[in-house]
């Protein structure tokens, strides 16, 4: 009876690392607007750009398709998925629940003795980007702040799930650039989240994060006619 072929451990690990690199490359490209909704990602271009073979690329695209970042079309390859209003509503509903839980867990970690000074540092970088009116840096630091809160939760599964949600939600925020008054409100909300987490107040941290995500969705909803025109 033939035996299944199994890649040697080192080879399998190297391949997994390449696949993960491609996944992160595309996620970041979508988050920061390098890849636009509806844009095709031809295999020949991607393999040349990333210096990889087609095998790992196809594995990465399969993962991204499962996450809702790309769509696969027969004989045409991967395309950055276009989001609908319903997609966004569902994404933000789930994001509110998961990030609220992440903020609560982060606060509990702080109450148990964890050092979360990095959150204050990240908030300061966000404030500086807002003050100098650097929207690209502001969006990048905004993403970093939310990623950090989830990482501070100490829950790896939660971190992985939220990372997937961030790819699609933050790219829409980038396309619908946050106006200055919206950034003022966002900074205040980020400050409330930070204070609650650093004080180890898990209920307040969860409520502040849920409120922030809900308000972010409502701000986007007011611009749906522009986003989806």
Backbone as CSV, one residue per row, in Angstrom:
resi,resn,N_x,N_y,N_z,CA_x,CA_y,CA_z,C_x,C_y,C_z
1,UNK,0.859,-1.192,0.000,0.000,0.000,0.000,0.893,1.239,0.000
2,UNK,0.666,2.192,-0.939,1.538,3.360,-1.017,1.395,4.240,0.219
3,UNK,2.511,4.821,0.616,2.494,5.705,1.774,2.359,7.152,1.312
4,UNK,1.645,7.943,2.129,1.520,9.358,1.809,2.887,10.022,1.877
5,UNK,3.122,10.922,0.944,4.371,11.664,0.955,4.264,12.825,1.941
6,UNK,5.219,12.926,2.808,5.236,13.996,3.797,6.532,14.779,3.641
7,UNK,6.401,16.086,3.541,7.594,16.918,3.381,8.450,16.841,4.637
8,UNK,9.782,16.832,4.482,10.663,16.862,5.649,10.314,18.056,6.530
9,UNK,10.486,17.923,7.862,10.105,19.003,8.774,10.656,20.370,8.396
10,UNK,11.948,20.442,8.058,12.538,21.736,7.728,11.931,22.313,6.457
11,UNK,11.700,21.442,5.470,11.120,21.906,4.210,9.692,22.391,4.428
12,UNK,8.930,21.635,5.225,7.548,22.016,5.504,7.495,23.342,6.252
13,UNK,8.415,23.527,7.199,8.461,24.765,7.975,8.815,25.955,7.092
14,UNK,9.757,25.746,6.179,10.163,26.825,5.277,9.015,27.220,4.363
15,UNK,8.290,26.225,3.859,7.158,26.507,2.971,6.068,27.269,3.724
16,UNK,5.789,26.833,4.957,4.771,27.511,5.761,5.159,28.960,6.008
17,UNK,6.449,29.203,6.201,6.933,30.561,6.430,6.729,31.432,5.198
18,UNK,6.961,30.869,4.025,6.759,31.610,2.778,5.284,31.930,2.593
19,UNK,4.434,30.949,2.851,2.988,31.153,2.720,2.530,32.268,3.661
20,UNK,2.998,32.218,4.902,2.618,33.246,5.884,3.100,34.622,5.443
21,UNK,4.292,34.686,4.872,4.823,35.963,4.377,3.916,36.542,3.296
22,UNK,3.459,35.694,2.384,2.588,36.158,1.301,1.255,36.634,1.863
23,UNK,0.698,35.873,2.795,-0.578,36.250,3.410,-0.464,37.626,4.063
24,UNK,0.596,37.837,4.842,0.780,39.118,5.518,1.029,40.244,4.520
25,UNK,1.757,39.948,3.456,2.034,40.956,2.426,0.733,41.451,1.793
26,UNK,-0.137,40.528,1.444,-1.400,40.920,0.807,-2.319,41.603,1.815
27,UNK,-2.400,41.056,3.023,-3.228,41.699,4.059,-2.817,43.153,4.259
28,UNK,-1.519,43.385,4.424,-1.033,44.746,4.643,-1.273,45.623,3.426
29,UNK,-1.116,45.046,2.243,-1.367,45.806,1.031,-2.810,46.249,0.924
30,UNK,-3.725,45.388,1.347,-5.149,45.724,1.331,-5.449,46.764,2.406
31,UNK,-4.933,46.548,3.598,-5.162,47.489,4.699,-4.720,48.904,4.350
32,UNK,-3.567,49.014,3.702,-2.963,50.321,3.450,-3.255,50.862,2.060
33,UNK,-4.105,50.173,1.308,-4.553,50.700,0.030,-3.649,50.428,-1.153
34,UNK,-2.621,49.586,-0.984,-1.772,49.261,-2.135,-2.517,48.375,-3.126
35,UNK,-3.443,47.581,-2.612,-4.291,46.749,-3.468,-5.726,47.250,-3.345
36,UNK,-6.346,47.544,-4.474,-7.685,48.125,-4.479,-8.753,47.058,-4.697
37,UNK,-9.984,47.301,-4.228,-11.075,46.359,-4.478,-11.236,46.095,-5.968
38,UNK,-11.333,44.833,-6.329,-11.480,44.461,-7.730,-10.165,44.282,-8.464
39,UNK,-9.054,44.642,-7.833,-7.746,44.499,-8.485,-7.352,43.033,-8.585
40,UNK,-6.878,42.637,-9.753,-6.433,41.258,-9.950,-4.978,41.104,-9.503
41,UNK,-4.674,39.900,-9.048,-3.319,39.580,-8.596,-2.785,38.432,-9.448
42,UNK,-2.352,38.722,-10.673,-1.873,37.661,-11.570,-0.713,36.884,-10.960
43,UNK,-0.752,35.570,-11.118,0.304,34.729,-10.547,1.689,35.144,-11.026
44,UNK,1.804,35.417,-12.315,3.123,35.736,-12.858,3.677,37.013,-12.227
45,UNK,2.801,37.994,-11.974,3.246,39.243,-11.352,3.609,39.037,-9.888
46,UNK,2.776,38.276,-9.177,2.999,38.076,-7.743,4.253,37.242,-7.477
47,UNK,4.461,36.204,-8.280,5.656,35.375,-8.064,6.922,36.174,-8.340
48,UNK,6.853,37.040,-9.348,8.021,37.871,-9.661,8.244,38.918,-8.565
49,UNK,7.173,39.550,-8.124,7.273,40.598,-7.103,7.818,40.062,-5.781
50,UNK,7.362,38.859,-5.403,7.729,38.303,-4.101,8.893,37.326,-4.170
51,UNK,9.296,36.949,-5.378,10.412,36.025,-5.529,10.114,34.633,-5.008
52,UNK,8.902,34.141,-5.298,8.493,32.822,-4.809,7.959,31.986,-5.965
53,UNK,7.711,30.704,-5.684,7.137,29.820,-6.697,5.611,29.852,-6.610
54,UNK,4.952,29.210,-7.564,3.494,29.262,-7.609,2.824,28.460,-6.496
55,UNK,3.489,27.395,-6.023,2.880,26.559,-4.992,2.524,27.322,-3.730
56,UNK,3.502,27.960,-3.070,3.196,28.740,-1.870,2.225,29.889,-2.136
57,UNK,2.340,30.499,-3.327,1.431,31.590,-3.666,-0.009,31.096,-3.684
58,UNK,-0.239,29.945,-4.298,-1.596,29.409,-4.372,-2.125,29.030,-2.994
59,UNK,-1.262,28.499,-2.136,-1.679,28.192,-0.762,-2.089,29.472,-0.035
60,UNK,-1.299,30.519,-0.215,-1.594,31.791,0.444,-2.914,32.369,-0.057
61,UNK,-3.145,32.296,-1.361,-4.380,32.833,-1.917,-5.594,32.037,-1.440
62,UNK,-5.423,30.737,-1.259,-6.519,29.918,-0.733,-6.880,30.369,0.683
63,UNK,-5.872,30.668,1.493,-6.124,31.170,2.848,-6.820,32.522,2.814
64,UNK,-6.343,33.397,1.960,-6.925,34.734,1.863,-8.358,34.684,1.338
65,UNK,-8.640,33.724,0.468,-10.007,33.551,-0.023,-10.919,33.102,1.111
66,UNK,-10.420,32.200,1.956,-11.203,31.723,3.100,-11.478,32.859,4.085
67,UNK,-10.568,33.827,4.153,-10.731,34.970,5.051,-11.617,36.058,4.453
68,UNK,-11.949,35.945,3.166,-12.763,36.964,2.525,-11.982,38.160,2.026
69,UNK,-10.667,38.013,1.907,-9.830,39.111,1.417,-9.773,39.109,-0.109
70,UNK,-9.678,37.927,-0.701,-9.664,37.800,-2.162,-10.768,36.847,-2.603
71,UNK,-11.060,36.894,-3.875,-11.973,35.936,-4.502,-11.207,35.211,-5.598
72,UNK,-11.463,33.924,-5.748,-10.790,33.140,-6.776,-11.750,32.905,-7.941
73,UNK,-11.283,33.185,-9.152,-12.087,32.961,-10.344,-11.393,31.934,-11.229
74,UNK,-12.138,30.943,-11.719,-11.535,29.911,-12.575,-10.806,30.521,-13.768
75,UNK,-9.574,30.083,-13.961,-8.741,30.495,-15.095,-8.328,31.972,-15.052
76,UNK,-8.712,32.681,-13.982,-8.354,34.102,-13.898,-7.581,34.430,-12.623
77,UNK,-7.588,33.525,-11.678,-6.809,33.726,-10.461,-7.507,34.557,-9.407
78,UNK,-6.699,35.198,-8.566,-7.214,35.925,-7.404,-7.517,37.384,-7.734
79,UNK,-8.532,37.896,-7.046,-8.921,39.294,-7.185,-9.281,39.812,-5.794
80,UNK,-8.873,41.027,-5.473,-9.226,41.616,-4.184,-10.745,41.755,-4.115
81,UNK,-11.318,41.219,-3.057,-12.775,41.174,-2.949,-13.375,42.564,-2.767
82,UNK,-14.482,42.800,-3.465,-15.265,44.017,-3.253,-16.256,43.751,-2.121
83,UNK,-16.349,44.667,-1.182,-17.251,44.495,-0.050,-18.592,45.167,-0.308
84,UNK,-19.645,44.593,0.246,-20.980,45.176,0.178,-21.317,45.820,1.522
85,UNK,-22.428,46.555,1.558,-22.872,47.135,2.826,-23.138,46.034,3.847
86,UNK,-23.739,44.945,3.395,-24.033,43.826,4.297,-22.745,43.215,4.842
87,UNK,-21.728,43.102,3.989,-20.430,42.572,4.439,-19.874,43.423,5.582
88,UNK,-19.908,44.741,5.381,-19.348,45.645,6.389,-20.121,45.590,7.694
89,UNK,-21.445,45.541,7.593,-22.259,45.482,8.808,-21.916,44.233,9.615
90,UNK,-21.795,43.106,8.927,-21.451,41.856,9.611,-20.043,41.917,10.202
91,UNK,-19.100,42.464,9.447,-17.722,42.573,9.929,-17.639,43.404,11.204
92,UNK,-18.333,44.537,11.208,-18.270,45.408,12.378,-19.026,44.837,13.572
93,UNK,-20.116,44.109,13.330,-20.819,43.450,14.435,-19.890,42.470,15.151
94,UNK,-19.183,41.663,14.356,-18.276,40.670,14.939,-17.066,41.363,15.556
95,UNK,-16.572,42.380,14.871,-15.408,43.103,15.391,-15.718,43.753,16.738
96,UNK,-16.901,44.314,16.876,-17.277,44.940,18.147,-17.223,43.932,19.292
97,UNK,-17.783,42.744,19.051,-17.804,41.717,20.097,-16.396,41.228,20.437
98,UNK,-15.614,40.911,19.403,-14.290,40.338,19.642,-13.303,41.355,20.215
99,UNK,-13.314,42.571,19.682,-12.372,43.568,20.201,-12.774,44.047,21.594
100,UNK,-14.079,44.046,21.873,-14.507,44.359,23.227,-13.967,43.334,24.207
101,UNK,-14.063,42.063,23.821,-13.524,40.994,24.656,-12.007,41.114,24.794
102,UNK,-11.336,41.462,23.704,-9.878,41.611,23.746,-9.469,42.716,24.718
103,UNK,-10.185,43.840,24.691,-9.869,44.945,25.599,-10.080,44.528,27.051
104,UNK,-11.151,43.778,27.301,-11.419,43.295,28.659,-10.301,42.368,29.135
105,UNK,-9.880,41.458,28.263,-8.806,40.529,28.629,-7.486,41.267,28.858
106,UNK,-7.225,42.278,28.030,-5.998,43.064,28.202,-6.001,43.756,29.563
107,UNK,-7.148,44.312,29.951,-7.254,44.971,31.251,-7.038,43.978,32.390
108,UNK,-7.566,42.782,32.230,-7.363,41.750,33.249,-5.888,41.364,33.353
109,UNK,-5.215,41.324,32.207,-3.776,41.025,32.211,-3.010,42.106,32.973
110,UNK,-3.396,43.358,32.757,-2.745,44.467,33.462,-3.017,44.365,34.963
111,UNK,-4.260,44.062,35.317,-4.618,43.924,36.730,-3.813,42.814,37.400
112,UNK,-3.404,41.827,36.590,-2.618,40.706,37.122,-1.119,40.992,37.129
113,UNK,-0.742,42.206,36.676,0.662,42.590,36.760,1.392,42.795,35.448
114,UNK,0.716,42.643,34.312,1.384,42.817,33.026,1.700,44.291,32.770
115,UNK,2.859,44.554,32.188,3.261,45.909,31.809,2.700,46.215,30.424
116,UNK,1.846,47.233,30.336,1.237,47.590,29.054,1.602,49.009,28.638
117,UNK,2.804,49.458,29.038,3.250,50.804,28.678,3.265,51.006,27.168
118,UNK,3.464,49.927,26.430,3.502,50.028,24.968,2.216,50.631,24.417
119,UNK,1.100,50.442,25.140,-0.173,50.989,24.672,-0.169,52.512,24.771
120,UNK,0.386,53.044,25.851,0.516,54.503,25.985,1.417,55.066,24.896
121,UNK,2.492,54.361,24.599,3.419,54.800,23.551,2.726,54.825,22.192
122,UNK,1.921,53.812,21.929,1.223,53.747,20.642,0.180,54.849,20.537
123,UNK,-0.518,55.119,21.631,-1.496,56.211,21.639,-0.807,57.536,21.334
124,UNK,0.369,57.744,21.892,1.104,58.984,21.641,1.482,59.105,20.167
125,UNK,1.904,58.022,19.557,2.246,58.066,18.126,1.007,58.397,17.288
126,UNK,-0.132,57.887,17.708,-1.381,58.182,17.005,-1.722,59.668,17.135
127,UNK,-1.530,60.215,18.323,-1.799,61.638,18.556,-0.880,62.516,17.715
128,UNK,0.387,62.153,17.620,1.346,62.935,16.832,0.949,62.928,15.357
129,UNK,0.569,61.770,14.846,0.153,61.671,13.442,-1.066,62.539,13.178
130,UNK,-1.961,62.609,14.142,-3.153,63.444,13.996,-2.777,64.922,14.002
131,UNK,-1.857,65.305,14.898,-1.461,66.707,15.039,-0.779,67.243,13.788
132,UNK,0.021,66.413,13.135,0.732,66.869,11.932,-0.083,66.613,10.668
133,UNK,-1.307,66.097,10.855,-2.233,65.853,9.742,-1.644,64.918,8.692
134,UNK,-0.984,63.872,9.163,-0.412,62.849,8.277,-1.376,61.669,8.250
135,UNK,-2.298,61.658,7.281,-3.373,60.673,7.282,-2.855,59.259,7.071
136,UNK,-1.826,59.096,6.234,-1.298,57.751,5.987,-0.698,57.165,7.265
137,UNK,0.098,57.987,7.964,0.689,57.523,9.224,-0.387,57.333,10.281
138,UNK,-1.374,58.224,10.284,-2.474,58.097,11.252,-3.183,56.759,11.093
139,UNK,-3.492,56.388,9.855,-4.181,55.121,9.623,-3.298,53.947,10.015
140,UNK,-2.009,54.041,9.718,-1.081,52.969,10.077,-0.994,52.806,11.595
141,UNK,-0.917,53.927,12.324,-0.838,53.867,13.785,-2.171,53.426,14.388
142,UNK,-3.262,53.780,13.743,-4.582,53.337,14.197,-4.674,51.812,14.145
143,UNK,-4.213,51.247,13.043,-4.185,49.791,12.908,-3.288,49.184,13.980
144,UNK,-2.113,49.789,14.179,-1.160,49.270,15.162,-1.745,49.294,16.570
145,UNK,-2.503,50.341,16.892,-3.126,50.440,18.218,-4.090,49.277,18.446
146,UNK,-4.958,49.047,17.484,-5.946,47.974,17.638,-5.275,46.600,17.661
147,UNK,-4.267,46.426,16.830,-3.528,45.158,16.850,-2.885,44.934,18.217
148,UNK,-2.349,46.008,18.798,-1.670,45.890,20.088,-2.645,45.515,21.202
149,UNK,-3.813,46.136,21.211,-4.815,45.792,22.228,-5.137,44.306,22.176
150,UNK,-5.326,43.799,20.967,-5.661,42.384,20.820,-4.491,41.505,21.253
151,UNK,-3.277,41.900,20.895,-2.101,41.128,21.318,-1.957,41.108,22.839
152,UNK,-2.298,42.220,23.491,-2.200,42.304,24.946,-3.219,41.412,25.646
153,UNK,-4.228,40.968,24.906,-5.231,40.079,25.506,-4.624,38.744,25.910
154,UNK,-3.542,38.357,25.212,-2.898,37.084,25.507,-3.612,35.885,24.929
155,UNK,-4.646,36.128,24.129,-5.425,35.035,23.536,-5.049,34.911,22.061
156,UNK,-4.333,33.863,21.704,-3.816,33.726,20.341,-4.922,33.527,19.310
157,UNK,-5.943,32.754,19.654,-7.036,32.532,18.708,-7.783,33.831,18.450
158,UNK,-8.052,34.569,19.504,-8.723,35.858,19.363,-7.892,36.800,18.503
159,UNK,-6.598,36.809,18.725,-5.696,37.655,17.943,-5.767,37.311,16.463
160,UNK,-5.770,36.022,16.145,-5.825,35.582,14.753,-7.142,35.978,14.096
161,UNK,-8.245,35.810,14.806,-9.562,36.133,14.252,-9.706,37.629,13.989
162,UNK,-9.275,38.436,14.940,-9.413,39.884,14.783,-8.502,40.402,13.675
163,UNK,-7.321,39.821,13.541,-6.403,40.228,12.475,-7.065,40.066,11.107
164,UNK,-7.818,38.994,10.937,-8.525,38.771,9.677,-9.585,39.846,9.453
165,UNK,-10.312,40.206,10.501,-11.352,41.232,10.381,-10.753,42.591,10.054
166,UNK,-9.607,42.902,10.637,-8.980,44.208,10.433,-8.638,44.458,8.971
167,UNK,-8.266,43.416,8.265,-7.860,43.605,6.870,-8.964,44.266,6.068
168,UNK,-10.193,43.796,6.221,-11.297,44.346,5.441,-11.880,45.618,6.028
169,UNK,-11.940,45.737,7.359,-12.556,46.934,7.930,-11.669,48.161,7.795
170,UNK,-10.366,48.006,7.987,-9.494,49.172,7.911,-9.292,49.644,6.477
171,UNK,-9.401,48.754,5.507,-9.213,49.214,4.125,-10.364,50.125,3.712
172,UNK,-11.567,49.888,4.251,-12.692,50.759,3.930,-12.514,52.111,4.604
173,UNK,-11.984,52.121,5.822,-11.693,53.394,6.479,-10.668,54.190,5.686
174,UNK,-9.706,53.501,5.096,-8.686,54.195,4.307,-9.305,54.804,3.055
175,UNK,-10.208,54.059,2.404,-10.850,54.567,1.197,-11.760,55.751,1.515
176,UNK,-12.351,55.726,2.708,-13.229,56.806,3.141,-12.489,57.588,4.234
177,UNK,-11.483,58.348,3.836,-10.555,58.965,4.783,-11.285,59.705,5.902
178,UNK,-10.847,59.443,7.139,-11.494,60.021,8.305,-11.264,61.529,8.328
179,UNK,-12.333,62.342,8.385,-12.166,63.795,8.419,-11.541,64.235,9.742
180,UNK,-10.994,65.474,9.800,-10.322,65.942,11.018,-11.169,65.830,12.280
181,UNK,-12.464,66.212,12.210,-13.295,66.127,13.411,-13.507,64.678,13.822
182,UNK,-13.549,63.775,12.838,-13.664,62.357,13.153,-12.416,61.834,13.827
183,UNK,-11.260,62.368,13.441,-10.008,61.960,14.072,-9.931,62.460,15.516
184,UNK,-10.474,63.657,15.781,-10.528,64.167,17.156,-11.343,63.223,18.034
185,UNK,-12.501,62.824,17.523,-13.361,61.902,18.268,-12.665,60.570,18.478
186,UNK,-12.016,60.090,17.431,-11.324,58.804,17.512,-10.210,58.833,18.560
187,UNK,-9.455,59.934,18.614,-8.381,60.061,19.608,-8.953,60.009,21.021
188,UNK,-10.059,60.710,21.242,-10.686,60.691,22.571,-11.100,59.271,22.952
189,UNK,-11.649,58.553,21.986,-12.088,57.191,22.269,-10.905,56.262,22.520
190,UNK,-9.841,56.420,21.751,-8.638,55.619,21.984,-8.048,55.913,23.371
191,UNK,-8.141,57.179,23.780,-7.636,57.556,25.104,-8.443,56.882,26.207
192,UNK,-9.765,56.848,26.048,-10.623,56.191,27.038,-10.308,54.701,27.127
193,UNK,-10.095,54.081,25.980,-9.746,52.653,25.956,-8.428,52.422,26.691
194,UNK,-7.441,53.260,26.375,-6.114,53.119,26.986,-6.175,53.285,28.498
195,UNK,-6.879,54.317,28.954,-6.979,54.565,30.397,-7.611,53.381,31.121
196,UNK,-8.676,52.832,30.550,-9.366,51.718,31.198,-8.483,50.475,31.257
197,UNK,-7.779,50.198,30.165,-6.900,49.019,30.147,-5.761,49.187,31.149
198,UNK,-5.114,50.354,31.142,-3.973,50.579,32.037,-4.391,50.614,33.507
199,UNK,-5.679,50.913,33.751,-6.185,50.899,35.125,-6.655,49.506,35.540
200,UNK,-6.600,48.568,34.596,-7.040,47.213,34.895,-8.538,47.082,35.056
201,UNK,-9.296,48.010,34.463,-10.755,48.015,34.591,-11.371,47.309,33.377
202,UNK,-11.615,46.016,33.499,-12.003,45.237,32.325,-13.393,45.581,31.793
203,UNK,-14.342,45.871,32.668,-15.684,46.205,32.187,-15.677,47.534,31.444
204,UNK,-14.966,48.509,32.002,-14.872,49.820,31.348,-14.109,49.723,30.029
205,UNK,-13.072,48.899,30.003,-12.287,48.728,28.774,-13.136,48.110,27.673
206,UNK,-13.902,47.098,28.023,-14.767,46.462,27.022,-15.812,47.444,26.508
207,UNK,-16.447,48.186,27.418,-17.475,49.142,27.009,-16.895,50.231,26.109
208,UNK,-15.698,50.716,26.452,-15.065,51.773,25.657,-14.713,51.279,24.262
209,UNK,-14.196,50.063,24.169,-13.842,49.521,22.861,-15.085,49.256,22.020
210,UNK,-16.109,48.681,22.631,-17.349,48.429,21.889,-17.930,49.739,21.356
211,UNK,-17.936,50.760,22.191,-18.463,52.064,21.774,-17.660,52.617,20.606
212,UNK,-16.350,52.502,20.683,-15.477,53.018,19.622,-15.727,52.305,18.291
213,UNK,-15.796,50.981,18.310,-16.015,50.230,17.071,-17.396,50.542,16.501
214,UNK,-18.394,50.660,17.383,-19.758,50.969,16.932,-19.809,52.346,16.284
215,UNK,-19.147,53.321,16.908,-19.109,54.674,16.352,-18.367,54.706,15.018
216,UNK,-17.322,53.920,14.898,-16.569,53.850,13.637,-17.465,53.343,12.516
217,UNK,-18.265,52.336,12.827,-19.181,51.802,11.816,-20.214,52.854,11.427
218,UNK,-20.777,53.543,12.412,-21.808,54.536,12.120,-21.262,55.669,11.266
219,UNK,-20.003,56.046,11.496,-19.381,57.077,10.677,-19.253,56.605,9.228
220,UNK,-18.838,55.348,9.050,-18.732,54.798,7.703,-20.099,54.687,7.045
221,UNK,-21.101,54.293,7.827,-22.441,54.095,7.276,-22.987,55.380,6.667
222,UNK,-22.598,56.512,7.232,-23.063,57.791,6.688,-22.465,58.076,5.317
223,UNK,-21.416,57.334,4.959,-20.752,57.559,3.669,-20.953,56.400,2.696
224,UNK,-21.878,55.493,3.016,-22.074,54.321,2.164,-22.414,54.691,0.723
225,UNK,-23.172,55.772,0.537,-23.556,56.144,-0.825,-22.333,56.493,-1.661
226,UNK,-21.277,57.000,-0.996,-20.030,57.320,-1.701,-19.163,56.082,-1.863
227,UNK,-19.040,55.298,-0.788,-18.180,54.117,-0.812,-18.647,53.107,-1.838
228,UNK,-19.975,52.910,-1.926,-20.504,51.851,-2.778,-21.145,52.384,-4.052
229,UNK,-20.796,53.609,-4.445,-21.354,54.180,-5.674,-20.697,53.567,-6.899
